[in-house]
Amino acid sequence: MSVLPPEIWFEIFSWATMPEGATPYESNYKPFRESPARDDRGVDLKVKALTSKLSLVCRDWHSMTTELLYKDVLINRGQNALKSVLCPHEDEPGYGKMVRRAVLPYDSTVTDHWTRDPSPSVEILRLCSRLEVLIRPRTVQYAMRSLTFEFDADSVSLPSLKRLEWWHNSEAERSGGINSLGAVLRSSPNIAYLFIGGASGMSSIMLDSTPLCLPSLETLRLFSVGGFLLHQICNRLTLPALSHVVVDSVLNNGDLEGLWESHGETIESVELGRHLRFMLGDEISLCLEHCPRLEEINYYLFFTASPHFTGVHRNVHTVSLHAAHNMAMDHFDMWEHLEKHFDLLLGDSLPALHTVRLFGDWGETVEQPRFHHLYHALIDRGCYVDV
């Protein structure tokens, strides 16, 4: 083995075994990250195979790569075998304390028969004493027909959990415990990042009347959620640390106004996703009206209605615009739309604005004379334009 310190080798192995494009353990907000709803990657088996090969090179490498091998687990088939390696034995400490991220499909938590013993999946979670990320991925529609949730699901305490990605399953929700978003949130007092996807209709999420406080939650991300869930978030959740809200899509225009009204006092950044629904209403103006501490607005320029804000917001200092193409717009509409958005940036409504960041492919746009005019107008008002 090389004379490199073990810490350097561990860093090298960490990068070498990280799935492409993956940032699975982050709980901090960064703009325009791919939505968890569009990323169905569970556990990368190729990466696991590579890690296993590295562990066979020598004893030192085995020691360093074991943690990487068990850092990321999929709780699905072979649950008893997984439990056996995570559980401490006579001469083995068990690897449960090494697990940081777990993917838990709904077919691993079905309750189709009654038993007094905890389910293997819940027993595995209880062994993961340092679990930081839990993912409940979406279930494909055809597979839902074979999943049964007739009895109560087991609960598990998750005190170290920081990030929860939850794709809603109405049938599973009824069984409570590990299958219920409300129950899991009550068991996760230190959660900092929450993603909820696919909750529509009269969902039974968090229907108990007891208020729920998440004191550490900083980032809330929503994908394709309906007004009923938003109503519960507004009226049953206390989120004193909420700073960042990302909305990938909504089911109905106007659903979000209650969110800004209820939690706007603490929100510092808002991101709107790449969805045509945001062309139907002026969401940016609502954010500016109801979020007095807002400092940063990030959105997909050609998927967001132009703002008509006439007031003054004194704290917004950064606006990020993503240039993702909207096929419903022709060339003329694109420029008219862009110039209307720049009216807000160049007007008097955002006196603290000092940075405009351009994400995505602006290649052809920034070469046009019409953009040169807007660019220099931003520079003249003292803005830094970060392409």
Sine and cosine of phi, psi and omega as CSV:
sin_phi,cos_phi,sin_psi,cos_psi,sin_omega,cos_omega
0.00,0.00,0.52,-0.85,-0.03,-1.00
-0.92,0.38,0.27,-0.96,0.02,-1.00
-0.99,0.16,0.05,1.00,0.07,-1.00
-0.85,0.53,0.63,-0.78,0.04,-1.00
-0.88,0.47,0.49,-0.87,0.01,-1.00
-0.83,0.56,-0.56,0.83,-0.01,-1.00
-0.89,0.46,-0.61,0.79,0.01,-1.00
-0.93,0.36,-0.69,0.72,0.05,-1.00
-0.86,0.51,-0.67,0.74,-0.02,-1.00
-0.89,0.45,-0.64,0.77,0.04,-1.00
-0.90,0.44,-0.67,0.75,0.03,-1.00
-0.88,0.47,-0.73,0.68,0.00,-1.00
-0.89,0.45,-0.60,0.80,0.00,-1.00
-0.88,0.47,-0.71,0.71,0.03,-1.00
-0.94,0.34,-0.62,0.78,-0.04,-1.00
-0.92,0.40,-0.47,0.88,-0.06,-1.00
-0.96,-0.27,0.20,0.98,0.04,-1.00
-1.00,0.09,0.80,-0.60,0.05,-1.00
-0.84,0.54,0.54,-0.84,-0.06,-1.00
-0.86,0.51,0.77,-0.63,0.03,-1.00
0.96,0.27,0.11,0.99,-0.11,-0.99
-1.00,0.06,0.67,-0.74,0.20,-0.98
-0.69,-0.73,0.89,0.46,-0.24,-0.97
-0.96,0.27,-0.22,0.97,-0.11,-0.99
-0.94,-0.35,0.00,1.00,-0.05,-1.00
-0.97,0.25,0.65,-0.76,0.11,-0.99
-0.89,-0.45,-0.03,1.00,0.01,-1.00
-1.00,0.07,0.56,-0.83,-0.02,-1.00
-0.98,0.19,0.71,-0.70,0.19,-0.98
-0.68,-0.73,0.64,-0.77,-0.13,-0.99
-0.94,0.35,0.55,-0.84,0.15,-0.99
0.87,0.49,0.58,0.81,0.17,-0.99
-0.97,0.24,0.57,-0.82,0.02,-1.00
-0.83,0.55,0.68,-0.73,-0.01,-1.00
-0.91,0.40,0.68,-0.73,0.10,-0.99
-0.84,0.55,-0.44,0.90,0.00,-1.00
-0.93,0.35,-0.41,0.91,0.01,-1.00
-0.99,-0.15,0.01,1.00,-0.01,-1.00
-0.89,-0.46,1.00,-0.09,-0.05,-1.00
-1.00,-0.05,0.27,0.96,0.02,-1.00
-0.91,0.42,0.81,-0.58,0.05,-1.00
-1.00,-0.01,-0.99,-0.12,0.07,-1.00
-0.87,-0.50,0.80,-0.60,-0.06,-1.00
-0.97,0.25,0.96,-0.30,-0.06,-1.00
-0.94,0.34,-0.49,0.87,0.06,-1.00
-0.90,0.43,-0.64,0.77,0.04,-1.00
-0.91,0.41,-0.65,0.76,0.04,-1.00
-0.88,0.48,-0.66,0.75,0.00,-1.00
-0.89,0.45,-0.67,0.74,0.03,-1.00
-0.89,0.46,-0.69,0.73,0.00,-1.00
-0.89,0.46,-0.64,0.76,0.02,-1.00
-0.88,0.47,-0.64,0.77,0.02,-1.00
-0.91,0.41,-0.65,0.76,0.03,-1.00
-0.88,0.47,-0.58,0.82,-0.05,-1.00
-0.94,0.35,-0.26,0.96,-0.03,-1.00
-1.00,0.00,-0.12,0.99,-0.10,-0.99
-0.92,0.40,-0.76,0.65,-0.01,-1.00
-0.33,-0.95,0.12,-0.99,-0.07,-1.00
-0.91,0.43,-0.65,0.76,0.00,-1.00
-0.90,0.43,-0.69,0.72,0.02,-1.00
-0.91,0.42,-0.61,0.79,0.04,-1.00
-0.87,0.50,-0.69,0.73,0.00,-1.00
-0.88,0.47,-0.66,0.75,-0.06,-1.00
-0.97,0.23,-0.56,0.83,-0.08,-1.00
-1.00,0.03,-0.24,0.97,0.02,-1.00
-0.86,0.51,-0.68,0.74,0.02,-1.00
-0.88,0.47,-0.63,0.78,0.03,-1.00
-0.93,0.37,-0.54,0.84,-0.02,-1.00
-0.92,0.40,-0.60,0.80,-0.07,-1.00
-0.97,-0.25,0.10,1.00,-0.01,-1.00
-0.91,0.43,-0.53,0.85,-0.13,-0.99
-0.80,-0.60,0.89,-0.46,-0.04,-1.00
-0.77,-0.63,0.52,-0.86,0.11,-0.99
-0.94,-0.34,0.87,-0.49,-0.01,-1.00
-0.99,-0.11,1.00,-0.06,-0.04,-1.00
-0.58,-0.82,-0.94,-0.34,0.05,-1.00
-0.95,0.31,0.42,-0.91,0.03,-1.00
0.93,0.37,0.58,0.82,-0.06,-1.00
-0.90,0.44,-0.62,0.79,-0.01,-1.00
-0.91,0.42,-0.63,0.78,0.02,-1.00
-0.92,0.40,-0.66,0.75,0.02,-1.00
-0.90,0.43,-0.68,0.73,0.01,-1.00
-0.87,0.49,-0.60,0.80,-0.06,-1.00
-0.92,0.40,-0.56,0.83,0.00,-1.00
-0.99,0.11,-0.38,0.92,0.03,-1.00
-0.99,0.10,-0.41,0.91,-0.09,-1.00
-0.99,0.11,0.71,-0.70,0.05,-1.00
-0.89,0.45,0.64,-0.77,0.07,-1.00
-0.87,-0.50,-0.16,-0.99,-0.07,-1.00
-0.84,0.54,-0.79,0.62,-0.06,-1.00
-0.95,-0.31,0.01,1.00,-0.05,-1.00
-0.88,-0.48,0.72,-0.70,-0.01,-1.00
-0.96,0.28,-0.27,0.96,-0.10,-0.99
0.99,0.13,0.48,-0.87,-0.08,-1.00
-0.97,-0.25,0.11,0.99,-0.04,-1.00
-0.84,0.54,-0.59,0.81,-0.03,-1.00
-0.94,0.33,-0.20,0.98,0.01,-1.00
-1.00,0.05,-0.26,0.96,-0.07,-1.00
-0.96,0.29,0.80,-0.61,0.04,-1.00
-0.92,-0.39,-0.48,0.88,-0.05,-1.00
-0.71,-0.71,0.75,-0.66,0.01,-1.00
-0.78,-0.63,0.72,-0.70,0.10,-1.00
-0.97,-0.23,0.84,-0.54,-0.12,-0.99
-0.83,-0.56,1.00,0.02,0.03,-1.00
-0.90,0.43,0.43,-0.90,-0.03,-1.00
-0.92,0.39,-0.42,0.91,0.01,-1.00
-0.95,0.31,-0.13,0.99,0.08,-1.00
-1.00,-0.06,-0.05,1.00,0.00,-1.00
-0.78,-0.62,0.49,0.87,0.06,-1.00
-0.91,0.42,0.48,-0.88,0.04,-1.00
-0.81,-0.58,0.91,0.42,-0.07,-1.00
-1.00,0.04,-0.09,1.00,0.07,-1.00
-0.49,-0.87,0.39,-0.92,-0.03,-1.00
-1.00,0.03,0.65,-0.76,0.09,-1.00
-0.49,-0.87,0.54,-0.84,0.02,-1.00
-0.99,0.12,-0.25,0.97,0.00,-1.00
-1.00,0.04,0.56,-0.83,0.07,-1.00
-0.88,0.47,0.50,-0.87,0.04,-1.00
-0.93,0.36,0.50,-0.87,0.01,-1.00
-0.82,0.57,-0.60,0.80,-0.02,-1.00
-0.90,0.43,-0.64,0.77,0.03,-1.00
-0.94,0.34,-0.61,0.79,0.06,-1.00
-0.88,0.48,-0.62,0.79,0.04,-1.00
-0.90,0.44,-0.70,0.71,0.01,-1.00
-0.88,0.47,-0.58,0.81,0.00,-1.00
-0.93,0.38,-0.44,0.90,0.04,-1.00
-0.98,0.21,-0.32,0.95,-0.05,-1.00
-1.00,0.01,0.97,0.24,-0.15,-0.99
-0.94,0.35,-0.28,0.96,-0.01,-1.00
-0.89,-0.46,0.43,0.90,-0.03,-1.00
-0.88,0.48,0.79,-0.62,-0.02,-1.00
-0.94,-0.35,-0.46,0.89,-0.07,-1.00
-0.75,-0.66,0.79,-0.61,0.10,-1.00
-0.83,-0.55,0.76,-0.65,-0.03,-1.00
-0.85,-0.52,0.83,-0.55,0.15,-0.99
-0.96,-0.30,1.00,-0.06,-0.11,-0.99
-0.95,0.31,0.31,-0.95,0.01,-1.00
-0.92,0.39,0.53,-0.85,0.06,-1.00
-0.98,-0.21,0.79,-0.61,0.01,-1.00
-0.90,0.43,0.52,-0.86,-0.18,-0.98
-0.86,0.51,-0.69,0.73,-0.07,-1.00
-0.92,0.39,-0.48,0.88,0.00,-1.00
-0.97,0.23,-0.39,0.92,-0.03,-1.00
-0.87,0.49,-0.53,0.85,-0.08,-1.00
-0.90,0.44,-0.41,0.91,-0.06,-1.00
-0.99,-0.12,0.00,1.00,-0.02,-1.00
-0.99,-0.13,0.75,-0.67,-0.07,-1.00
-0.86,-0.52,0.74,-0.67,0.01,-1.00
-0.76,-0.65,0.97,0.23,-0.10,-1.00
-0.99,-0.12,-0.44,0.90,-0.07,-1.00
-0.89,-0.46,0.20,-0.98,-0.03,-1.00
-0.92,0.39,0.68,-0.73,0.06,-1.00
-1.00,0.04,0.44,-0.90,0.02,-1.00
-0.95,0.30,0.48,-0.88,0.08,-1.00
-0.98,-0.19,0.34,-0.94,0.04,-1.00
-0.54,-0.84,0.65,-0.76,0.05,-1.00
-0.99,0.10,0.72,-0.70,-0.06,-1.00
-0.79,-0.62,0.92,0.39,-0.10,-0.99
-0.92,0.38,-0.40,0.92,-0.03,-1.00
-1.00,-0.09,-0.02,1.00,-0.07,-1.00
-0.92,0.39,0.77,-0.64,0.02,-1.00
-0.92,-0.39,-0.45,0.89,-0.09,-1.00
-0.71,-0.71,0.78,-0.63,0.03,-1.00
-0.80,-0.60,0.85,-0.53,0.09,-1.00
-0.94,-0.35,0.91,-0.42,-0.20,-0.98
-0.82,-0.57,0.94,-0.35,0.14,-0.99
-1.00,-0.07,0.86,-0.51,-0.17,-0.99
-0.93,0.37,0.65,-0.76,0.09,-1.00
-0.72,-0.69,0.95,-0.31,-0.13,-0.99
-0.87,0.49,-0.66,0.75,-0.02,-1.00
-0.91,0.41,-0.70,0.71,-0.01,-1.00
-0.91,0.41,-0.60,0.80,-0.05,-1.00
-0.82,0.58,-0.59,0.80,-0.06,-1.00
-0.89,0.45,-0.40,0.91,-0.07,-1.00
-0.99,0.11,-0.12,0.99,0.09,-1.00
0.94,0.34,-0.32,-0.95,0.05,-1.00
0.83,0.55,-0.70,-0.71,-0.04,-1.00
-0.91,0.41,-0.24,0.97,0.00,-1.00
-1.00,-0.05,-0.06,1.00,-0.05,-1.00
-0.94,-0.34,0.81,-0.59,0.02,-1.00
-0.86,0.51,-0.70,0.71,-0.01,-1.00
-0.86,0.50,-0.69,0.72,-0.01,-1.00
-0.91,0.42,-0.66,0.75,-0.01,-1.00
-0.92,0.39,-0.64,0.77,0.03,-1.00
-0.90,0.44,-0.61,0.79,0.03,-1.00
-0.92,0.39,-0.39,0.92,0.00,-1.00
-1.00,-0.08,0.07,1.00,-0.09,-1.00
-0.79,-0.62,0.96,0.29,-0.13,-0.99
-0.93,0.36,-0.28,0.96,-0.09,-1.00
-0.95,-0.32,0.29,0.96,-0.03,-1.00
-0.91,0.42,0.71,-0.71,-0.03,-1.00
-0.92,-0.40,-0.38,0.92,-0.06,-1.00
-0.72,-0.69,0.80,-0.60,0.01,-1.00
-0.76,-0.65,0.84,-0.54,0.14,-0.99
-0.93,-0.38,0.74,-0.67,0.09,-1.00
-0.81,-0.59,0.78,-0.63,0.01,-1.00
-0.77,-0.64,0.59,-0.81,0.20,-0.98
0.97,0.26,0.38,0.92,0.00,-1.00
-0.99,-0.12,0.96,-0.27,-0.04,-1.00
-0.73,-0.69,0.18,-0.98,0.00,-1.00
0.95,0.30,-0.25,-0.97,-0.01,-1.00
-0.99,0.11,0.92,0.38,-0.04,-1.00
-0.93,0.38,0.50,-0.87,0.00,-1.00
-1.00,-0.02,0.26,0.96,0.02,-1.00
-0.88,0.47,0.79,-0.61,0.14,-0.99
0.81,0.58,0.62,0.79,-0.06,-1.00
-0.98,0.22,-0.25,0.97,0.07,-1.00
-0.91,0.42,0.52,-0.85,-0.16,-0.99
-0.99,0.16,-0.13,0.99,-0.04,-1.00
-0.95,0.32,0.82,-0.58,0.03,-1.00
-0.87,0.49,0.49,-0.87,-0.03,-1.00
-0.82,-0.57,0.83,-0.56,0.03,-1.00
-0.95,-0.30,0.77,-0.64,0.09,-1.00
-0.90,-0.44,1.00,0.01,-0.19,-0.98
-0.93,0.37,-0.35,0.94,-0.08,-1.00
-0.96,-0.27,-0.03,1.00,-0.08,-1.00
-0.94,0.35,0.88,-0.47,-0.01,-1.00
-0.96,-0.29,-0.55,0.84,-0.07,-1.00
-0.84,-0.54,0.80,-0.60,0.07,-1.00
-0.87,-0.49,0.82,-0.58,0.00,-1.00
-0.82,-0.57,0.74,-0.67,-0.10,-0.99
-0.81,-0.59,0.69,-0.72,0.01,-1.00
-0.74,-0.67,0.87,-0.50,0.11,-0.99
0.78,0.62,0.82,0.58,0.01,-1.00
-0.95,-0.32,0.47,-0.88,-0.03,-1.00
-0.99,-0.14,0.11,-0.99,-0.08,-1.00
-0.90,0.44,-0.49,0.87,-0.04,-1.00
-0.92,0.38,-0.69,0.72,0.05,-1.00
-0.90,0.44,-0.68,0.73,0.02,-1.00
-0.88,0.48,-0.59,0.80,0.05,-1.00
-0.88,0.48,-0.67,0.75,0.00,-1.00
-0.93,0.37,-0.63,0.78,0.05,-1.00
-0.88,0.48,-0.63,0.78,-0.04,-1.00
-0.95,0.30,-0.57,0.82,-0.17,-0.98
-0.95,-0.31,-0.28,0.96,-0.06,-1.00
-0.89,-0.46,-0.19,0.98,-0.01,-1.00
-0.96,-0.29,0.75,-0.66,0.16,-0.99
-0.96,-0.27,0.86,-0.51,-0.11,-0.99
-0.79,-0.61,0.97,0.23,-0.11,-0.99
-0.93,0.37,-0.36,0.93,-0.04,-1.00
-0.97,-0.25,0.09,1.00,-0.08,-1.00
-0.87,0.49,0.87,-0.50,-0.03,-1.00
-0.87,-0.48,-0.52,0.86,-0.13,-0.99
-0.79,-0.61,0.78,-0.62,0.05,-1.00
-0.83,-0.56,0.80,-0.60,0.06,-1.00
-0.88,-0.48,0.83,-0.56,0.04,-1.00
-0.88,-0.47,0.96,-0.29,-0.01,-1.00
-0.96,0.30,-0.63,0.77,0.03,-1.00
-0.26,-0.97,0.37,-0.93,0.09,-1.00
-0.78,-0.63,0.32,-0.95,-0.02,-1.00
-1.00,0.05,-0.51,0.86,-0.06,-1.00
-0.72,-0.70,0.65,-0.76,0.04,-1.00
-0.90,0.44,0.71,-0.71,0.03,-1.00
1.00,-0.04,-0.08,1.00,-0.03,-1.00
-0.90,0.44,-0.46,0.89,-0.18,-0.98
-1.00,0.10,-0.22,0.97,-0.10,-1.00
-0.86,0.52,-0.63,0.78,0.03,-1.00
-0.90,0.44,-0.54,0.84,0.03,-1.00
-0.90,0.43,-0.71,0.70,0.01,-1.00
-0.91,0.41,-0.61,0.79,-0.01,-1.00
-0.92,0.39,-0.64,0.77,-0.10,-1.00
-0.98,0.19,-0.64,0.77,-0.13,-0.99
-0.88,-0.48,0.13,0.99,-0.09,-1.00
-0.90,0.43,-0.37,0.93,-0.07,-1.00
-0.91,0.42,-0.41,0.91,-0.04,-1.00
-0.95,-0.32,-0.19,0.98,-0.13,-0.99
-0.95,0.31,0.77,-0.64,-0.01,-1.00
-0.94,-0.33,-0.40,0.92,0.05,-1.00
-0.59,-0.81,0.56,-0.83,0.03,-1.00
-0.75,-0.66,0.70,-0.71,0.09,-1.00
-0.81,-0.58,0.77,-0.64,0.07,-1.00
-0.96,-0.28,0.67,-0.74,-0.15,-0.99
-0.99,0.11,-0.03,-1.00,-0.03,-1.00
-1.00,0.03,0.98,0.18,-0.07,-1.00
-0.55,-0.84,0.69,-0.72,-0.07,-1.00
-0.91,0.42,-0.32,0.95,0.02,-1.00
-0.86,0.51,-0.49,0.87,-0.01,-1.00
-0.97,0.24,-0.04,1.00,0.11,-0.99
-1.00,0.06,-0.15,0.99,-0.12,-0.99
-1.00,-0.03,-0.21,0.98,0.00,-1.00
-0.45,-0.89,0.36,-0.93,-0.07,-1.00
-1.00,0.05,0.99,0.13,-0.05,-1.00
-0.96,0.29,-0.52,0.86,-0.04,-1.00
-0.90,0.44,-0.68,0.73,0.01,-1.00
-0.90,0.44,-0.62,0.78,0.04,-1.00
-0.89,0.46,-0.65,0.76,0.05,-1.00
-0.88,0.48,-0.71,0.70,-0.02,-1.00
-0.90,0.43,-0.56,0.83,-0.03,-1.00
-0.96,0.28,-0.59,0.81,-0.17,-0.99
-0.95,-0.30,-0.08,1.00,-0.04,-1.00
-0.87,-0.50,0.99,0.13,-0.11,-0.99
-0.92,0.40,-0.41,0.91,-0.01,-1.00
-1.00,-0.06,0.10,1.00,-0.04,-1.00
-0.86,0.52,0.76,-0.65,0.01,-1.00
-0.89,-0.45,-0.39,0.92,-0.14,-0.99
-0.62,-0.79,0.74,-0.68,0.07,-1.00
-0.84,-0.54,0.78,-0.62,-0.01,-1.00
-0.78,-0.62,0.77,-0.64,0.00,-1.00
-0.35,-0.94,0.28,-0.96,0.06,-1.00
-1.00,0.09,0.95,-0.32,-0.19,-0.98
-0.80,0.61,-0.73,0.69,-0.13,-0.99
-1.00,0.00,0.20,0.98,0.10,-0.99
-0.84,-0.54,0.21,0.98,-0.09,-1.00
-0.77,-0.63,0.75,-0.66,0.00,-1.00
-0.88,0.48,0.59,-0.81,0.01,-1.00
-0.92,0.39,0.65,-0.76,-0.05,-1.00
-0.98,0.19,0.51,-0.86,0.06,-1.00
-0.86,-0.52,0.56,0.83,-0.05,-1.00
-0.93,0.37,0.79,-0.61,-0.04,-1.00
-0.92,-0.40,-0.05,1.00,0.00,-1.00
-1.00,0.05,-0.30,-0.95,0.03,-1.00
-0.79,-0.61,0.82,-0.58,0.07,-1.00
-0.91,-0.42,0.88,-0.48,-0.22,-0.98
-1.00,-0.09,0.03,1.00,-0.07,-1.00
-0.92,-0.39,-0.31,0.95,-0.01,-1.00
-0.93,0.38,0.88,-0.48,-0.01,-1.00
-0.89,-0.46,-0.19,0.98,-0.04,-1.00
-0.65,-0.76,0.72,-0.69,0.13,-0.99
-0.80,-0.60,0.79,-0.61,0.02,-1.00
-0.92,-0.39,0.76,-0.65,-0.04,-1.00
-0.88,-0.48,0.82,-0.57,0.05,-1.00
-0.99,-0.17,0.70,-0.72,-0.14,-0.99
-1.00,-0.07,0.32,0.95,0.01,-1.00
-0.77,0.64,0.71,-0.70,-0.13,-0.99
-0.97,0.24,0.70,-0.71,0.10,-1.00
-0.97,-0.26,0.93,-0.36,-0.09,-1.00
-0.92,0.39,-0.25,0.97,0.01,-1.00
-0.98,0.18,-0.12,0.99,-0.02,-1.00
-0.97,-0.24,0.69,-0.73,0.15,-0.99
-1.00,-0.05,0.02,-1.00,-0.13,-0.99
-0.88,0.48,-0.68,0.73,-0.03,-1.00
-0.91,0.41,-0.72,0.70,0.01,-1.00
-0.86,0.51,-0.60,0.80,-0.05,-1.00
-0.87,0.49,-0.74,0.68,-0.05,-1.00
-0.94,0.34,-0.64,0.77,0.04,-1.00
-0.89,0.46,-0.67,0.74,0.00,-1.00
-0.90,0.44,-0.72,0.70,-0.02,-1.00
-0.87,0.49,-0.70,0.72,-0.04,-1.00
-0.91,0.40,-0.55,0.83,0.05,-1.00
-0.91,0.41,-0.61,0.79,0.05,-1.00
-0.93,0.38,-0.60,0.80,0.01,-1.00
-0.94,0.33,-0.34,0.94,0.08,-1.00
-0.86,0.52,-0.62,0.79,0.04,-1.00
-0.93,0.37,-0.67,0.74,-0.05,-1.00
-0.93,0.38,-0.53,0.85,-0.07,-1.00
-0.99,-0.10,-0.15,0.99,-0.03,-1.00
-0.99,0.10,-0.31,-0.95,-0.07,-1.00
-0.99,-0.15,0.04,1.00,-0.12,-0.99
-0.98,0.22,-0.37,0.93,-0.03,-1.00
-0.83,-0.55,0.96,0.28,-0.10,-1.00
-0.91,0.41,-0.38,0.92,-0.02,-1.00
-1.00,0.00,-0.02,1.00,-0.06,-1.00
-0.88,0.47,0.82,-0.57,0.04,-1.00
-0.74,-0.68,-0.12,0.99,-0.02,-1.00
-0.64,-0.77,0.76,-0.65,0.15,-0.99
-0.86,-0.51,0.87,-0.49,-0.04,-1.00
-0.96,-0.29,0.72,-0.69,-0.02,-1.00
-0.94,-0.35,0.90,-0.43,0.02,-1.00
-0.97,-0.26,0.37,-0.93,0.03,-1.00
1.00,0.09,-0.29,-0.96,-0.09,-1.00
-1.00,-0.08,0.98,-0.18,0.04,-1.00
-0.98,-0.20,0.18,0.98,-0.16,-0.99
-0.73,0.68,-0.86,0.50,-0.05,-1.00
-0.96,0.29,-0.57,0.82,-0.07,-1.00
-0.90,0.44,-0.72,0.69,-0.09,-1.00
-0.94,0.34,-0.22,0.98,0.02,-1.00
-1.00,0.09,-0.20,0.98,-0.09,-1.00
-0.99,0.14,0.60,-0.80,0.02,-1.00
-0.83,0.55,-0.57,0.82,-0.02,-1.00
-0.90,0.44,-0.56,0.83,0.02,-1.00
-0.97,0.26,-0.60,0.80,0.04,-1.00
-0.82,0.57,-0.66,0.75,0.00,-1.00
-0.88,0.47,-0.71,0.70,0.00,-1.00
-0.92,0.39,-0.65,0.76,0.00,-1.00
-0.87,0.50,-0.76,0.65,-0.04,-1.00
-0.93,0.35,-0.48,0.88,0.08,-1.00
-0.92,0.40,-0.61,0.79,0.07,-1.00
-0.91,0.42,-0.68,0.73,0.02,-1.00
-0.88,0.48,-0.66,0.75,-0.03,-1.00
-0.91,0.42,-0.49,0.87,0.02,-1.00
-1.00,0.04,0.10,1.00,0.11,-0.99
1.00,-0.06,0.32,0.95,-0.01,-1.00
-1.00,-0.04,0.59,-0.81,0.17,-0.98
-1.00,-0.07,0.81,-0.58,-0.01,-1.00
-0.97,-0.25,0.91,-0.41,-0.04,-1.00
-0.97,-0.22,0.97,-0.26,-0.01,-1.00
-1.00,0.02,0.00,0.00,0.00,0.00
